[in-house]
Amino acid sequence: MTGTRTPGGGADYLLEVQDLKVHFRLPRRNILTSGGTVHAVDGISYSVRRGSTFGIVGESGSGKTTAALAAMRLAHVTQGSIRLDGVEMTTLDGDSLREMRRKIQIVFQDPYSSLNPRMRAGAIVREPMDLMDVGATGERDGRVADLFHRVGLRPEQAGLFPHQFSGGQRQRVGVARALATQPELIVCDEPVSALDVAIQAQILNLLRELQHEFGLTYLFISHDLGVVQYICDDIAVMYLGEIVEQSDRVSLFSLPLHPYTWALISAVPSARRRTGDRDSRVRLQGDPPNPIDPPPGCRFAPRCPFAVDQCRHEKPTLREVREGHLVSCHLVGSDGVPPYAAAGDAS
């Protein structure tokens, strides 16, 4: 079986992405050279269950944020299908696209730059309601006050400017703004990476509480597997524009199959403590290949300690080796034994 399972009818899935590609054409430096094409996202497929949190993780440059922006139609889609609540997003434009965007909002990474410094916090939260004509005009200020309360801010703080809030409070304003249109799906793009560790926990707990209260679905983007392990139900691991492994959280952290996932999880202190091996950190050598000219075989092969000749010349397919657990690796057989485990047995 290849690719991500696409459920029949999509009744239990809010977001379904199939064979998504986002390529950026670079300008030519001069008349003698071609500009090249960046393969930012190169044929990924995944489905997000209603009411769940789906995480996309990977190093900087893996394409995870571009994939999320493309799902919102905030990045140009080169190829593929994006279905939100059964509606094909890639063919929408104008008023029909605006109407669908009421159902999907985003919490940005940096609370310092994602809020307009010239607007008061209350106006920032109300703005999406005005732009998308959500609710009666006379009820919107009351809705703003209610949202402030729900995210842990005092209603009177609506009159303050962003610089008068702490970083965590700014992100709470960002969360309130995302809730303003009563969305079904919220994209969380590294929402806690710019915050102190103690504040990170508060925001993550807030997101969980709001999810249970409003029945929200999250698409959660992060490079921090510790955060993903805490909040996500299902996880896709991206490397250089492709998904290399995908499964539920428990399966991914208890037995990662792809060598790249194995290396990432080894860097999570909580994962090492749980296995009792605190010195098992896997340190990858080298840098990811150039996304303008990716290698012909497995894109992780140049850094993989287990790579064989087949890995360097033949592109692996994303296939299901255990129920709900997909991996793109030649060295993982149908028995589901990862290459690092096989190497340990051999030694």
C-alpha positions as CSV (number, residue, x, y, z in Angstrom):
1,M,0.0,0.0,0.0
2,T,1.4,3.4,-1.0
3,G,0.7,6.9,0.0
4,T,-1.5,8.2,2.8
5,R,-4.9,6.5,3.2
6,T,-7.6,8.8,2.0
7,P,-10.9,8.0,3.8
8,G,-13.9,7.3,1.8
9,G,-16.2,10.3,1.7
10,G,-14.1,12.3,4.1
11,A,-16.8,12.3,6.8
12,D,-14.3,12.0,9.7
13,Y,-11.7,14.2,8.1
14,L,-11.8,17.9,8.0
15,L,-8.7,18.5,5.9
16,E,-7.5,16.2,3.1
17,V,-4.3,17.0,1.2
18,Q,-3.3,14.8,-1.8
19,D,-0.1,15.0,-3.8
20,L,0.6,18.7,-2.8
21,K,3.5,20.4,-4.5
22,V,4.7,23.9,-4.0
23,H,7.6,24.9,-6.2
24,F,9.1,28.4,-6.4
25,R,10.8,29.6,-9.5
26,L,14.0,31.6,-8.8
27,P,14.9,34.6,-10.9
28,R,17.8,34.3,-13.2
29,R,21.1,35.9,-12.0
30,N,22.1,36.7,-15.5
31,I,21.3,35.8,-19.1
32,L,23.8,32.9,-19.1
33,T,22.2,31.0,-16.1
34,S,18.8,29.6,-15.4
35,G,17.1,30.5,-12.1
36,G,16.2,27.0,-11.0
37,T,13.2,25.8,-9.1
38,V,13.0,25.3,-5.3
39,H,11.1,22.1,-4.5
40,A,9.7,23.4,-1.2
41,V,6.9,20.9,-1.0
42,D,7.2,17.9,-3.3
43,G,4.2,15.7,-3.4
44,I,2.9,15.2,0.2
45,S,-0.4,13.7,1.2
46,Y,-2.1,13.6,4.6
47,S,-5.5,13.8,6.2
48,V,-6.5,15.5,9.5
49,R,-9.3,14.0,11.6
50,R,-11.9,16.4,13.0
51,G,-11.3,17.5,16.5
52,S,-7.7,16.2,16.5
53,T,-4.3,17.8,16.3
54,F,-2.1,16.8,13.3
55,G,1.6,17.8,13.6
56,I,4.1,18.3,10.9
57,V,7.7,18.3,12.1
58,G,11.1,18.7,10.6
59,E,14.2,20.8,10.5
60,S,14.3,24.4,9.2
61,G,13.9,24.2,5.5
62,S,12.0,21.0,5.4
63,G,8.9,22.7,3.9
64,K,6.6,22.3,6.8
65,T,5.5,25.9,7.1
66,T,5.1,26.2,3.3
67,A,2.9,23.1,3.4
68,A,0.7,24.7,6.1
69,L,0.4,28.0,4.2
70,A,-0.5,26.2,1.0
71,A,-3.3,24.4,2.9
72,M,-4.7,27.9,3.6
73,R,-4.1,29.1,0.1
74,L,-1.6,31.6,1.4
75,A,1.2,30.0,-0.8
76,H,0.8,29.2,-4.5
77,V,-0.1,25.6,-5.1
78,T,1.8,24.1,-8.0
79,Q,0.0,20.8,-8.0
80,G,-2.3,18.7,-5.9
81,S,-5.7,18.7,-4.1
82,I,-6.6,20.4,-0.8
83,R,-10.1,19.6,0.4
84,L,-11.5,21.4,3.5
85,D,-14.7,20.0,4.8
86,G,-15.2,18.3,1.5
87,V,-14.7,21.5,-0.6
88,E,-11.8,21.6,-3.1
89,M,-9.8,24.7,-2.1
90,T,-7.4,24.9,-5.0
91,T,-10.2,25.9,-7.5
92,L,-11.7,28.6,-5.3
93,D,-11.1,32.4,-5.8
94,G,-12.7,35.7,-5.0
95,D,-15.8,35.6,-2.7
96,S,-15.9,31.8,-2.5
97,L,-12.3,31.6,-1.2
98,R,-13.0,34.4,1.3
99,E,-16.1,32.5,2.5
100,M,-14.0,29.3,3.1
101,R,-11.3,31.2,4.9
102,R,-13.8,31.8,7.7
103,K,-13.3,28.1,8.5
104,I,-9.5,28.2,8.6
105,Q,-7.4,30.6,10.6
106,I,-3.8,30.8,11.7
107,V,-1.7,31.5,14.8
108,F,1.7,32.8,13.7
109,Q,5.1,32.0,15.2
110,D,6.2,35.5,16.4
111,P,3.7,37.3,18.6
112,Y,5.9,40.4,18.3
113,S,5.6,40.9,14.6
114,S,2.2,39.3,13.8
115,L,0.2,42.0,15.6
116,N,-0.2,45.5,14.1
117,P,1.6,47.8,16.5
118,R,-0.7,50.7,15.6
119,M,-3.9,48.9,16.5
120,R,-5.4,48.3,19.9
121,A,-5.7,44.7,20.9
122,G,-9.5,44.8,20.8
123,A,-9.5,46.1,17.2
124,I,-7.0,43.4,16.2
125,V,-9.3,40.7,17.4
126,R,-12.4,42.3,15.9
127,E,-10.8,43.0,12.5
128,P,-11.5,39.4,11.1
129,M,-15.2,39.7,12.0
130,D,-15.4,43.0,10.2
131,L,-13.5,41.8,7.1
132,M,-15.6,38.6,6.8
133,D,-18.9,39.9,8.1
134,V,-19.1,37.5,11.1
135,G,-22.0,38.1,13.4
136,A,-24.2,41.2,13.8
137,T,-22.2,44.5,13.9
138,G,-23.6,45.5,17.3
139,E,-22.6,42.2,18.9
140,R,-18.9,42.2,17.8
141,D,-17.5,44.2,20.7
142,G,-19.2,41.8,23.1
143,R,-17.7,38.9,21.2
144,V,-14.2,40.5,21.6
145,A,-14.7,40.8,25.3
146,D,-15.8,37.1,25.5
147,L,-12.8,36.0,23.5
148,F,-10.4,37.9,25.7
149,H,-11.9,36.2,28.7
150,R,-11.6,32.7,27.1
151,V,-7.9,33.2,26.3
152,G,-7.1,34.4,29.8
153,L,-7.0,38.1,29.3
154,R,-9.1,40.8,31.0
155,P,-11.7,42.5,28.8
156,E,-10.3,45.9,29.7
157,Q,-7.0,44.9,28.1
158,A,-8.7,45.3,24.8
159,G,-7.8,49.0,24.9
160,L,-4.0,48.3,25.1
161,F,-1.5,48.3,22.2
162,P,0.6,45.2,21.5
163,H,3.7,46.7,23.0
164,Q,1.9,46.9,26.4
165,F,1.6,43.1,26.6
166,S,4.2,40.4,27.4
167,G,5.1,37.9,24.8
168,G,2.7,35.3,26.2
169,Q,-0.1,37.8,26.4
170,R,0.5,38.8,22.8
171,Q,0.2,35.2,21.7
172,R,-3.1,35.0,23.6
173,V,-4.3,38.0,21.6
174,G,-3.2,36.1,18.4
175,V,-5.2,33.0,19.5
176,A,-8.2,35.2,20.2
177,R,-7.9,36.7,16.8
178,A,-7.8,33.2,15.2
179,L,-11.0,32.3,17.1
180,A,-12.9,35.5,16.0
181,T,-14.4,33.9,12.8
182,Q,-15.5,30.8,14.6
183,P,-13.2,28.6,12.5
184,E,-13.2,24.8,12.3
185,L,-9.4,24.5,11.6
186,I,-6.6,26.5,13.1
187,V,-3.1,26.3,11.7
188,C,-0.6,26.8,14.5
189,D,2.8,27.8,12.9
190,E,5.4,27.3,15.6
191,P,3.1,29.1,18.1
192,V,5.3,28.7,21.1
193,S,8.9,28.7,19.7
194,A,9.4,32.4,20.4
195,L,8.3,32.1,24.1
196,D,10.0,31.1,27.3
197,V,9.6,27.5,28.3
198,A,7.2,28.3,31.2
199,I,5.0,30.4,28.9
200,Q,5.1,27.7,26.2
201,A,3.3,25.3,28.6
202,Q,0.6,27.9,29.4
203,I,-0.1,28.5,25.7
204,L,-0.1,24.8,24.9
205,N,-2.6,24.1,27.7
206,L,-4.7,27.0,26.5
207,L,-4.8,25.5,23.0
208,R,-5.9,22.1,24.4
209,E,-8.6,23.7,26.5
210,L,-10.0,25.7,23.6
211,Q,-9.9,22.6,21.4
212,H,-12.1,20.7,23.8
213,E,-14.4,23.6,24.4
214,F,-15.0,24.5,20.7
215,G,-14.3,21.2,19.0
216,L,-11.4,22.7,17.1
217,T,-9.1,20.9,14.7
218,Y,-5.4,21.9,14.7
219,L,-2.7,21.7,12.0
220,F,0.4,22.1,14.2
221,I,3.7,23.0,12.7
222,S,6.9,22.7,14.8
223,H,10.5,21.7,14.8
224,D,10.3,20.8,18.6
225,L,9.4,17.1,19.0
226,G,8.9,17.7,22.7
227,V,6.1,20.1,22.0
228,V,4.7,17.9,19.3
229,Q,4.8,14.9,21.6
230,Y,2.7,16.8,24.2
231,I,-0.1,18.2,22.0
232,C,-0.4,16.2,18.8
233,D,-2.5,13.1,18.1
234,D,-1.0,12.2,14.7
235,I,2.4,13.3,13.3
236,A,4.0,13.6,9.8
237,V,7.8,14.0,9.6
238,M,9.0,16.1,6.7
239,Y,12.5,16.1,5.2
240,L,13.4,18.3,2.2
241,G,9.8,18.7,1.0
242,E,8.6,15.2,1.5
243,I,6.9,13.2,4.2
244,V,9.3,10.4,5.3
245,E,7.2,9.0,8.1
246,Q,3.6,9.3,9.4
247,S,1.7,7.7,12.3
248,D,-0.1,8.4,15.6
249,R,2.0,9.9,18.4
250,V,2.4,6.8,20.5
251,S,3.7,4.6,17.6
252,L,6.1,7.3,16.3
253,F,7.8,7.9,19.7
254,S,7.8,4.3,20.8
255,L,9.2,2.8,17.6
256,P,10.3,5.4,14.9
257,L,11.0,3.6,11.6
258,H,12.8,6.1,9.5
259,P,16.4,6.9,10.4
260,Y,15.7,10.6,10.2
261,T,12.8,10.3,12.7
262,W,15.0,8.2,14.9
263,A,17.7,10.9,14.9
264,L,15.1,13.6,15.7
265,I,13.6,11.8,18.6
266,S,17.0,10.9,20.0
267,A,17.4,14.7,20.6
268,V,14.3,14.9,22.8
269,P,15.4,14.5,26.5
270,S,12.1,13.1,27.6
271,A,12.3,10.4,25.0
272,R,15.8,9.4,26.1
273,R,14.7,9.3,29.8
274,R,11.7,7.1,28.9
275,T,13.9,4.5,27.2
276,G,16.5,4.7,30.0
277,D,19.3,5.5,27.5
278,R,20.4,9.1,28.2
279,D,23.5,8.8,26.0
280,S,21.8,7.6,22.8
281,R,21.7,11.0,21.0
282,V,22.2,10.5,17.3
283,R,24.2,13.2,15.6
284,L,23.6,13.6,11.9
285,Q,26.5,14.6,9.7
286,G,26.4,17.2,7.0
287,D,23.5,19.4,5.8
288,P,20.4,18.7,3.8
289,P,20.8,18.6,0.0
290,N,20.0,21.6,-2.1
291,P,16.2,21.9,-2.6
292,I,16.9,23.3,-6.1
293,D,18.6,20.1,-7.2
294,P,17.5,17.3,-4.8
295,P,19.3,13.9,-5.2
296,P,17.7,11.2,-7.4
297,G,17.1,8.6,-4.7
298,C,16.2,9.0,-1.1
299,R,16.8,12.7,-0.1
300,F,18.1,11.6,3.3
301,A,20.6,9.2,1.9
302,P,23.6,11.6,2.0
303,R,23.2,11.9,5.8
304,C,21.8,8.5,6.6
305,P,24.3,6.2,8.5
306,F,22.5,3.1,7.0
307,A,22.3,4.1,3.4
308,V,23.1,1.5,0.7
309,D,23.5,1.9,-3.1
310,Q,19.7,1.5,-3.7
311,C,19.0,4.4,-1.4
312,R,21.2,6.7,-3.5
313,H,19.6,5.9,-6.8
314,E,16.0,4.7,-6.3
315,K,13.4,6.9,-4.8
316,P,11.5,5.2,-1.9
317,T,7.7,5.3,-1.7
318,L,5.7,6.2,1.3
319,R,4.0,2.9,2.3
320,E,2.1,1.5,5.2
321,V,4.1,-1.1,7.1
322,R,1.9,-1.3,10.2
323,E,-1.7,-0.2,10.5
324,G,-1.7,3.7,10.3
325,H,2.1,3.8,10.3
326,L,3.7,4.9,7.0
327,V,7.4,5.2,6.1
328,S,9.5,6.1,3.1
329,C,12.6,3.9,3.5
330,H,14.0,1.0,1.5
331,L,15.6,-0.5,4.6
332,V,12.3,-0.9,6.5
333,G,10.9,-4.3,5.5
334,S,7.4,-5.6,5.7
335,D,8.2,-6.8,9.2
336,G,8.4,-3.2,10.3
337,V,11.9,-3.5,11.7
338,P,13.8,-0.2,11.5
339,P,17.4,-0.2,10.1
340,Y,18.9,1.0,13.3
341,A,17.4,-2.0,15.2
342,A,18.6,-4.4,12.4
343,A,22.1,-2.9,12.6
344,G,22.1,-3.5,16.3
345,D,21.1,-7.1,16.0
346,A,23.7,-7.7,13.3
347,S,26.4,-6.4,15.6
